[in-house]
Amino acid sequence: MKTRTSLALIGVLMLLCPVTARAQRPDSVGVRIIPDSTYSGYDDPGGIAGPEGIGAQLTVANEVAEPYFRIPIRVFKPWYEAKAKVNEGYGLRYGINYTAVYLTASDGIADESETSSASGIIDIPVSWTPVGRESGNTGTLGFKFENRHVYGSNAVAPMFLGFETGSILLPATKANEFSFRFTEFWWQQALLQQRLHFVVGKVDPTNYYTFHGLIHPFMNFFGYGSSVSPSANWPNQGFGVMASGLPTKNLYITAGLHDAGGDPFKSGEVFYLGDNFFDGKFFKAVEVGYVPSFAERYFRKISVTYWHSDAFEGSEEGQGVAFASHWFFKDRYIPFLLAGFSDGKGANVLAKQIVAGGIGFRFKSHDILGLTLNWTNPPDSSLRDQYTAEAYYRFYLTEHLEVTPDLQWVYHPSLNPSVTSLLYFGLRMRATL
């Protein structure tokens, strides 16, 4: 019964989309809003993922920037020319990125607690569109191959430093540790001139729901509460089936079924889809959003998401609602608002309620200054509410090297009642090719 009901949510999209398909202009989708040039002619081929999706990140990493210290593009010219030829001839796009993260905190929960940590991330995103490049009804295979590692033996990953120091929110999102593996591997099919999309395979649910324009933790805010809603019981990357459609030009609906737990990141498991999907244990989500046009969802979007997570080993059943909005204007300002409310149940729920607001300032050189504030009500009623402020500045040291200092101030850290406040200082460097 659970499976039938959940699949019905996706089926509804198939009924809604054709109703208004003929009334929409083909140019209402697939248009880039910021006309930045890219070294290899990359543009986002569309789809339903947000700014953290493979397509968007390949495009962003390929954009022409204005760095502080210019290394002429001729140094990398053969590399980007080769990428351009492969993209033009075969619809194959790829990148190689390395991110290094350092994080330190002002206090620990106990004398023996770790208060600083550093890690590195290798990620290789690939997108191949062999079908529909002329018609617009594209079929795309996307995958990301990653390794995340901690510097030093027996060290705590920066992502989990909050449990050593007192913040209930993860202070360095996705800066964790696992062996080489495919963290994403999916097929995405567009129909009706990209007004209807289906995705099946290994996916990251946080790429598709409740996103905002500054969500990517390897480029923007470090803190989990500044990126996604910690009130949701988000699973790790795992097997999922999704559909998204446009019943009107400005309204989209996205629904999906995902493995309730996702990949447990066991060492040596290169391709692992999770343990729960085919046992009928799902993380289910339905999102309804308003956009000026679907192509503008990276820049202007208001959405409401309902989620429900089945019970599975180590996690109880839970549900909640999340709100996300961002509205990029004047090619410079990126305000956003996040809110989440849940029953507080689920292994990965870090907040029963959360409200976060922030703004990004985008400069001509592609530098970004980001500021955010959030209030977090923990799922455990015995813990005090936490308030977090975060600021970062991302700048391009060279065309292919970003540097981001980050500062988080935590008032009343929920997991460390012995201190009134905490400071986290972070430094991130990201190289892209």
C-alpha positions in Angstrom: 0.0 0.0 0.0 2.8 2.4 0.9 4.5 1.8 -2.5 1.2 2.2 -4.4 0.4 5.5 -2.7 3.9 6.9 -3.2 4.1 6.0 -6.8 0.7 7.7 -7.3 2.3 11.0 -6.3 4.7 10.7 -9.2 2.0 9.6 -11.6 0.0 12.7 -10.9 2.7 14.7 -12.6 2.2 12.8 -15.8 -1.4 13.8 -15.8 -0.8 17.5 -15.0 1.9 18.4 -17.4 0.3 17.8 -20.8 -2.7 19.9 -19.8 -0.9 23.2 -20.4 2.1 22.1 -22.4 1.0 23.6 -25.7 0.3 27.0 -24.0 4.0 27.4 -22.9 6.8 28.9 -24.9 9.8 26.7 -25.7 12.1 29.5 -24.6 10.6 29.5 -21.1 13.1 26.7 -20.2 16.7 26.1 -20.8 17.8 29.8 -20.8 20.8 31.0 -18.8 20.0 34.2 -16.9 23.6 35.3 -16.3 25.3 35.4 -19.7 28.8 34.3 -18.4 31.1 32.7 -21.0 32.7 29.4 -20.3 36.0 28.0 -21.4 34.6 24.9 -23.1 31.2 26.1 -24.2 29.5 24.5 -21.2 26.0 25.4 -20.3 23.5 23.7 -18.0 21.6 21.2 -20.1 18.6 21.6 -17.8 17.0 19.0 -15.5 15.5 19.2 -12.1 18.5 19.4 -9.8 19.4 22.7 -8.1 22.7 24.6 -8.0 24.5 21.7 -6.3 23.5 19.3 -9.2 26.1 17.9 -11.6 25.0 20.0 -14.6 25.1 23.3 -12.7 28.4 22.6 -11.1 30.1 21.6 -14.3 29.0 24.9 -15.8 30.0 27.0 -12.8 33.5 25.4 -12.6 34.0 26.2 -16.3 33.0 29.9 -16.2 35.4 32.7 -16.9 36.3 34.6 -13.7 38.4 37.6 -12.9 41.0 36.5 -10.4 43.3 38.5 -8.2 46.4 36.9 -9.6 46.0 36.1 -13.3 47.4 32.9 -14.6 46.8 33.1 -18.4 44.3 30.7 -19.8 46.9 29.5 -22.3 48.4 27.4 -19.5 45.3 25.3 -19.5 44.2 26.0 -23.1 44.8 22.4 -24.5 42.7 21.0 -21.6 39.8 23.3 -22.2 40.0 23.0 -26.0 39.8 19.2 -25.6 36.8 19.5 -23.3 35.1 21.8 -25.8 35.6 19.3 -28.7 34.3 16.3 -26.7 31.3 18.4 -25.5 30.4 19.5 -29.0 30.9 16.2 -30.6 29.5 13.8 -28.1 27.6 15.9 -25.4 30.1 14.7 -22.8 31.1 17.1 -20.1 33.5 16.5 -17.2 35.6 18.1 -14.5 38.1 17.3 -11.8 38.0 19.2 -8.5 39.8 19.2 -5.2 38.5 20.9 -2.1 40.5 21.3 1.2 38.7 22.3 4.4 40.1 23.5 7.7 37.9 24.2 10.8 38.7 25.2 14.3 36.5 25.9 17.3 37.0 28.1 20.4 35.9 25.5 22.9 35.3 21.8 23.3 32.7 19.9 25.3 35.4 18.2 27.3 39.1 18.6 27.9 39.8 15.7 25.5 37.5 16.9 22.8 38.9 17.7 19.3 38.6 21.4 18.5 40.2 21.5 15.1 40.1 19.3 12.0 41.0 19.3 8.3 39.9 17.2 5.3 40.0 17.0 1.6 37.5 16.1 -1.1 38.2 14.8 -4.6 35.1 15.0 -6.9 34.9 14.1 -10.5 31.5 15.0 -12.0 30.5 13.7 -15.5 27.5 14.4 -17.6 26.8 12.8 -20.9 23.8 13.7 -23.1 23.7 11.2 -26.0 19.9 11.6 -26.6 17.8 14.6 -27.7 20.4 17.4 -28.0 18.7 18.7 -31.1 15.0 18.1 -30.0 15.4 19.4 -26.5 14.0 16.1 -25.1 17.4 15.2 -23.7 18.5 12.0 -22.1 21.4 12.4 -19.8 23.6 10.1 -17.8 25.2 11.8 -14.8 27.6 10.5 -12.2 30.0 11.8 -9.6 33.0 9.8 -8.4 34.3 11.0 -5.0 36.8 10.4 -2.2 36.6 12.3 1.1 39.5 12.0 3.5 40.6 13.5 6.8 44.1 14.8 7.2 45.8 13.0 10.1 45.2 9.6 11.7 42.2 9.0 13.9 41.1 12.6 13.5 37.4 13.8 13.6 36.1 15.0 10.3 35.3 18.7 10.1 31.6 17.8 9.4 31.3 16.2 12.9 33.3 18.8 14.9 30.1 20.2 16.3 29.6 16.9 18.3 33.0 17.6 19.9 32.5 21.3 20.5 28.8 21.9 21.1 26.9 23.0 17.9 24.0 20.7 17.1 24.3 21.8 13.5 27.1 20.4 11.3 29.7 23.2 11.1 31.3 21.9 7.8 28.7 20.3 5.6 29.9 17.3 3.6 33.5 17.6 4.8 33.3 13.9 6.0 35.2 10.8 5.2 34.7 7.8 2.9 36.6 5.7 0.3 36.4 6.2 -3.4 32.8 5.6 -4.6 30.1 6.8 -7.0 28.0 9.2 -4.9 25.7 9.8 -7.8 24.8 7.7 -10.9 21.5 8.4 -12.6 19.7 8.7 -15.9 17.5 11.8 -16.5 15.0 11.9 -19.3 13.3 15.1 -20.4 9.9 15.1 -22.3 7.6 17.7 -23.7 10.4 20.1 -24.4 11.8 19.8 -20.9 8.5 20.4 -19.2 8.5 16.9 -17.7 11.5 15.1 -16.3 12.2 11.7 -14.8 15.3 10.7 -12.9 16.2 7.2 -11.8 19.4 5.9 -10.1 21.6 6.9 -7.3 20.8 10.5 -6.3 21.4 13.0 -3.6 17.9 14.2 -2.4 19.3 17.5 -1.1 20.2 18.5 -4.7 16.5 18.5 -5.6 14.4 19.7 -2.7 14.4 22.9 -0.6 17.5 24.3 -2.3 18.5 27.9 -2.5 21.0 29.8 -4.6 23.9 29.5 -2.1 23.4 25.9 -1.1 26.7 24.3 -2.3 28.9 23.6 0.7 32.1 23.4 -1.3 31.6 26.9 -2.6 29.4 28.8 -0.2 28.3 28.5 3.5 30.1 25.9 5.6 27.2 25.5 8.1 24.5 22.9 7.6 21.8 25.2 8.8 22.7 27.8 6.2 22.5 25.3 3.3 19.5 22.9 3.8 16.8 22.3 6.3 18.2 20.3 9.3 14.6 19.5 10.3 14.3 16.9 7.6 15.5 13.3 7.9 17.6 13.5 4.8 19.1 10.2 3.7 22.5 9.8 2.3 22.9 9.4 -1.5 21.0 6.3 -2.5 18.6 4.8 -5.0 15.7 7.0 -6.0 13.0 7.6 -8.5 11.8 11.1 -9.2 9.5 13.1 -11.5 9.1 16.8 -12.0 6.6 18.7 -14.2 5.3 22.1 -15.1 1.5 22.3 -14.9 1.8 26.0 -15.7 4.7 28.2 -16.8 5.3 29.4 -13.2 4.4 26.4 -11.1 6.4 23.2 -10.8 5.8 20.0 -8.9 8.6 17.6 -7.9 8.0 14.2 -6.3 10.3 11.3 -5.4 10.9 8.1 -3.6 14.4 7.5 -2.1 16.1 4.9 -0.1 15.3 5.8 3.5 18.9 5.5 4.6 21.0 5.7 1.5 24.6 4.7 1.2 26.1 3.9 4.6 29.5 4.7 3.2 31.1 1.3 4.1 34.8 1.3 3.2 35.6 -0.3 -0.2 32.0 -0.2 -1.5 32.5 1.6 -4.8 28.9 1.4 -6.0 26.3 1.1 -3.2 22.6 2.1 -3.6 21.5 1.6 0.0 19.7 -1.2 1.9 16.0 0.0 2.1 14.5 1.0 -1.2 13.7 -2.5 -2.4 12.4 -3.5 1.0 9.7 -0.8 0.7 11.3 1.7 3.1 11.4 5.1 1.6 12.1 8.8 2.1 9.3 10.4 0.2 9.0 14.1 -0.7 6.7 16.3 -2.7 7.7 19.9 -3.5 5.5 22.6 -5.1 7.3 25.7 -6.2 6.8 29.1 -7.9 9.3 30.3 -10.4 9.2 33.1 -13.1 10.3 30.3 -15.5 11.7 26.9 -14.8 15.1 28.0 -16.1 15.3 30.7 -13.4 14.9 28.3 -10.5 18.6 28.7 -9.7 18.0 32.4 -9.2 14.3 32.9 -8.3 12.2 30.4 -6.5 9.7 29.9 -3.7 8.9 26.4 -2.6 7.1 24.3 0.0 8.1 20.7 0.6 6.4 17.9 2.5 8.5 14.9 3.4 7.9 11.6 5.2 10.5 9.0 6.2 9.7 5.4 6.9 11.2 3.7 9.9 14.3 1.6 9.2 17.1 0.1 11.2 18.4 2.8 13.6 15.8 5.4 12.7 12.1 5.9 13.6 9.4 7.2 11.3 9.2 10.9 10.8 7.6 13.7 8.8 7.7 17.5 8.3 7.4 20.5 6.1 10.1 22.7 4.7 10.0 26.2 3.1 12.7 27.6 0.9 12.9 30.9 -1.1 15.6 32.9 -2.9 15.3 35.8 -5.3 18.4 36.9 -7.2 18.1 40.5 -8.4 20.2 43.2 -10.1 22.7 40.4 -11.0 24.2 41.0 -7.5 22.0 40.4 -4.5 20.9 36.9 -3.4 18.6 37.0 -0.4 17.1 33.7 0.8 14.9 32.3 3.5 14.6 28.7 4.9 12.2 27.3 7.4 11.5 23.8 8.6 9.1 22.2 11.0 8.9 18.5 11.8 8.0 16.0 14.6 11.7 15.8 15.4 11.9 12.0 14.6 14.5 10.3 12.5 18.2 9.5 12.8 19.4 12.5 10.7 17.0 15.1 12.1 19.0 17.8 13.8 16.2 20.3 14.4 12.5 20.1 15.3 12.1 23.6 14.0 14.5 26.0 12.2 14.2 29.4 10.6 17.2 30.8 8.7 17.6 33.9 6.6 20.6 35.3 4.7 21.9 37.2 1.8 24.7 36.9 -0.7 26.4 39.7 -2.5 27.8 38.8 -5.9 30.6 40.9 -7.3 31.7 41.4 -10.9 34.7 39.1 -10.4 32.4 36.3 -9.2 33.4 36.9 -5.6 30.6 36.3 -3.1 30.1 37.7 0.4 27.5 35.6 2.3 25.7 36.4 5.6 23.1 34.3 7.4 21.3 34.0 10.8 19.4 31.0 12.0 17.4 29.8 15.0 17.3 26.1 15.8 15.0 24.3 18.1 16.5 20.8 18.8 14.5 17.6 18.5 15.4 16.8 22.2 13.3 19.0 24.4 16.0 18.9 27.1 18.4 20.9 24.9 18.4 24.6 24.7 17.6 26.5 21.5 20.7 27.5 19.4 21.3 30.7 17.4 23.9 30.8 14.7 25.4 33.6 12.6 27.7 32.9 9.7 29.7 35.0 7.3 32.0 33.9 4.4 33.8 35.6 1.6 34.7 33.5 -1.5 37.3 35.0 -3.9 39.2 33.7 -6.9 42.9 33.7 -6.2 43.5 32.5 -9.7 41.0 31.5 -12.4 40.9 27.9 -11.1 41.5 28.4 -7.4 38.9 29.7 -5.0 39.7 30.6 -1.4 36.9 31.0 1.2 37.4 32.2 4.8 34.3 31.5 7.0 33.3 32.5 10.5 30.4 31.1 12.6 29.3 32.5 15.9 27.0 30.1 17.9 25.0 31.5 20.8 23.8 29.0 23.3 25.3 25.9 21.6 22.8 23.1 22.2 25.3 20.4 23.0 27.6 22.5 25.2 25.7 24.1 28.1 29.0 25.0 29.8 29.6 27.9 27.5 27.5 30.8 26.4 28.9 31.0 22.9 31.3 29.3 20.4 33.3 30.6 17.5 34.2 28.5 14.5 36.8 29.7 12.0 37.0 27.9 8.7 39.2 28.1 5.6 38.4 26.4 2.3 40.4 26.1 -0.9 38.9 24.6 -4.1 40.7 23.9 -7.3 38.7 23.2 -10.5 39.6 21.9 -13.9 
